[in-house]
Amino acid sequence: MRTTLTLDPDVAAKAKKGAARLRKPFKEIINAALRAGLEEILSPAAAKPYRTKPHAMGLRRGFSYDNISELLAAAEGEEHA
């Protein structure tokens, strides 16, 4: 298929350098780059799930789980509603 494509100057320069270095036609380099880029864009790698590691922090001395309102008052302050 024949089409007109406008390349940014830096992209064109990089493609021309690559074509010269690999001794391949400019057209072949552009097609290879487009194939690789389109493949990457159209089917990106799946993101790794985010995981956190729990850490047992325990309860500070002098505090008890028996009176939760007292713990909240100490943590948030008496004025917190």
Residue, then its C-alpha position, 0 to 999 in steps of 0.5 A: m500500500r502506498t501512502t504519504l507519511t510525515l515524520d518528525p525530523d528526529v525520527a526521520a534522522k534516526a531511521k536514516k541512520g539505522a537504515a545506513r548502519l544496517r544496510k537496509p532500505f529506509k522503507e524496510i526500517i520504517n515498516a519494522a519500527l511501525r510493526a514493533g511500535l504498533e504491537e507494543i501500543l495495541s497489546p501492552a504487557a499486563a500490569k503486575p498486581y500491587r501487593t503490600k506486605p503486612h507488618a504486625m505492629g502490636l499494641r503499645r504498652g499501657f493501651s488495651y483493646d478492651n476500651i476502643s473509645e479510649l484508644l480512639a480518644a488517645a489516637e484522635g484526640e478528645e475533640h475529634a468527632 
